[in-house]
Structures are given as structure tokens and as C-alpha cells.
Amino acid sequence: MMGESIEEGIEYELRVDAKGAHGEGIGRIGEITVFIQNAKTRIGNKYKVKITKLHRTFAYAELSDNSGKYVGNGSLLDLTITA
């Protein structure tokens, strides 16, 4: 991934390597550190994210795969209702 360029508005797959002080997921795309805002993520898991703001050495992103709901511990709940 070295030298990979990223762009705002584009989706990427990102592995969460750490958690920030406010619970945001932190990962890297090439040389860029990416903070996943407003998301409950688990360290070690991969997520599809959309870059929302790009700076020279870091970026902010949000989850782009809204197939479920995340709860306090980061677990993904299947909320499919069947009749």
C-alpha cells in the first residue's frame, strides 16, 4: 500500500488498528492515518469506510457499510425482522 493516494468521497476497506480517546477507530491507508468518526468499531476488524475529510498526513472517514447497527461494545447486531 505504500505510496497509495486516497481521495475524499471514495470508499476504501480499512482495518482498525487502535481506538481513539473518544472511541473512534484508527487505521491506515498507505501513509495516511484514518480516523473513523461516530462509529463503534473493533480493533482487528475490517470495515468499508468513506473518506470525508483529507489532510496531508491524516484523514477522517465514516462507515459506509450500514448493513447493521453497532452497539456499545462494537458488536454488530443483525436487525433483520422476519415475519
N, C-alpha and C positions, 0 to 999 in steps of 0.2 A: 504494500500500500504506500510505500514511500514515494513522495512526490505527487501523490494523488491530489487533484484540485477538487474542491467542493464548491457548490453554488447554493444560494438561497432559493427556497421553494422546491428543491429537489429532494426525493426520498432516498434514504440510504439504510442499510442494515448495520446496526451498531451493537456491539457487546458492551454491557455495563461492567466497568472495572472497579468502580467505587461509588460511594454515596456522599453527597454534599451535606453541609450543615443543616440545610432546610429540606433534606430528603430527596433532592434532585439526583437523577442518575448521571454518572460521569463516565464517558468513554472517549475513544479517539478514532478519528478517521484520518489516516496518514499522520501528518504532523500537527493536526488541529485537535485541540481538546474540545469535546462537545458536552454541553450541559443540557440534559433533558428536563425541561421545566414542567411543573404541575403534573408530575407523573409518579406513581408508585411503581418502582422497578426493583428487580432483584439483581444483586451482583452475580455476574457469570452468565446471565440470560441475554439472548439477542433480541432486539426489537427493531421494527421498522420505524424510522423517525423522519421527520421533515424539517429541514433547516429553516429556521425563522429569522435569524439574525447572524450575520457572519462578520467577524473581526479578523485582524491579521493573524492572531495566534489561537483564537478560540471562537466557538460558535454556540448559539442557543438553538435548541430543537424542541419539537413536541412529538408525542407519539402519533403516528399516522395510521396505525392499525387499531381501530376501535371496535374489534370484534367481541370484546368482553369488558368487564368492569374490574378495576383494581381496587383492592381493599387495603386497610392499614398496613398489613404485613407484606404487601406486594403480591399476594396470591391473585391469580386470575380466576374469576368465577364465571361459569357458563350460565348466563341468564336466559337461555332459550326456553320458552314456555311451550309446552306441547299439550294438546287437548285430548 
